[in-house]
């Protein structure tokens, strides 16, 4: 209801004390009233039922990879999003790393094993939508130490892509970055394009 105070199950960011700058920006966003009370979301401005002109669906592969919002301290993102554009379906896979179905890091300290697990997780996310690596058009690859690990990264990537018979190879960018966990050494995000309604359940 309008003007409802923050409930005990509200996001932690709304429970802890707010700085004046946070309060100013949250008020401008419409999240807080001028007297600091939490407000409901503003009406949607888009054209779809959820305010977007494009219907979106979350991509999941729970057998190998947990959902980020199921952590004790949730991360607010989906493992991937599927949406249709004309006669094509776009799959946007979030940065994916060597994390298992319980949300735990696999193969801490072993870059090569982490990369293989990352490829496995991405493979399953793609498969959940009826896609494969042959449908990928772009990858963005984040390495925590590109000088130390790029040789292993490129060796494994080349072996994997050759085994798959990818031709042409996807566009790609390699970036050195600090990841969200100290024990994760590599993370990859991908974009794939498939024919519309070619997903496993006909969605």
N, C-alpha and C positions, 0 to 999 in steps of 0.2 A: 504494500500500500504506500501511497505517497507519504513521505516524511517518516517512514518506519526507521526506528533506531537500529543500530548495528546489532545483529543477533549473535549469540555465542558461536554459531557455526559459520559466521561470515569469514571471508578471507582474512588471513592474519594481517595483511597489509592495511585492513580497515579497522583492526582491533587495537594494534599498538598505537602509541601516541604519534600524532602527525605533526610534521614541521609546518610552519606557516606557509612555506613554498608549496609543500604537498597539498595542503588544504586549498590554497589558491588554485592550483591546477586541477584538482579533483572537482572543485566547485565549477570551474570553467567547462569541464567535461560533462557536467550535469550529474555527477555521482553524489555530490553533497549539496544540501541546501545551504543558504547563506548562514544558517545557524548551526551548520555542521552535522545535520542529520542525513543518513543515507537515503538516497532517492532511487526509485526504480529506473531501469534503462529508458532512454528517450525513444520515441517512436522510430521505427525503421524508416530509412530514407530510400532504400533500394526498391527494385521492382518485384523481387521474389517474396516468398512467404517469410523468409528470415531476413529480409532487407537486402538481399544480394540478387543481382540479375542472373546469377548462375547457381544452380543447385549443387551443393557440395556434400560429399560423403567421406567419412573417416576410413582410412585403410588400416587394417590390423592383421597381425600374425601372432596371436597369443601363444601358440605352441613353442615359439622360439624367443619371443621378445615381449616384455611386459608393456603396459601402457604407462606413459610418463606421468599421467595424472593419478595413477594408483600408488605412487610413492607415499611414504609417511608425510613427507613434505612435497606435495604435488608440484610437478612442472606443467605449465599450462600450454601444451602443444599436442597435436596428434602425430602419430608416427608417419602419417601421410594423408593426403587429400586427393580424392578423385572428383573430376568434374568434366562435363561434356561441352565441347565447342564444335558446333556444326555436326559433321559426321565422325568426329574424332573424340576420343576420351583422353584427357590429360591426367597423368599420375605424378604428383609432386611428393616425393619421399623425403621426409625430414632427415637431417643429419643423423646417421645411424652408426653405431659403434659396437664393440664387443660386449654386449649386455645380453643377459639371458632372460628366460621367462619369469624369473623371480626379481628381475631388476638388478641383478648383481653383475659386477664386472667379471668377465671371463678372461683367463690367460694374462693376468697382471704381469707386466715386465717382459712379455713375449710379443714383440711387434708383429712378427710373421703370423703367429697363431691368432692374434687379435684381428689382423686383416682378413684372414680366412673366415673367422666368425662374422665379421662385418659383411663380407660377401654373402655368407649364408643367410644372415638376417634380411638383407636386401632382397635376396632371391625369394624368400618366403613372403615378404611383403608384396613383391610383384606378383607372385603366384596366386595370392589371395584375390587378386583382381584379374586373373587370367592372362597376365603379362609375363614376359621373360626379359632377360638382358638384351635380346635382339630388338626390343622395343625402346630401349633407352637412347635418348638423343644427347643427353648431357650429364656429366658427373662433376661434382665439386668435392675435392679431396683435401681434408685438413690433417696435417701431420704435426705433432708437437715438436719434433726435431727433424726438419727436412734434410739437414746436412747429414745427420747420422743414419736416417731410415729410408731416404729416397731410393737408394739402390735396391734394398729389399722390396720396397713398395713397387717399384717399376718391374722388378723381376717377377713378382707374384702376379701383378696385374697383367703383364704380358702373357704369362703362362695361362692364366684363367681365361683371358679373352681369346687366346688362340684355341684353347680347349673348346670354348663355346663356338668358335668359328665366326666371331663378330666381324662383319664387313658391310658397310664401313664401321670404323671404330667410333664410339661416341665422342663428341666434343668434351673437353675436360680442362679443369684448372686445378693446380696444386698450390696449396697455401700452407704456410707455417702458422700455427695458431695454438693458443692455450685452450684446452678443452674443459668441459664442465666438471670433470673429475681428474684428479692428479694421476690416477692409474690407467687412464685411457690414453692410448698413443696415436690412434687414427680414428677418423670419423668421415663418412662419405654421405653426401646427399645426391639424389638423382632425379632427373625428369624423364618420364617415359610417355610415349604417345601410342595409343592403340585404336583400332576401329571401334566406333561406338557400339554398345551392346555386345561386345565380345568378352565381357567379364563372366566369371564362372556361374553366376546366378541370373544372368540376363538383365541385370539392372541397367 
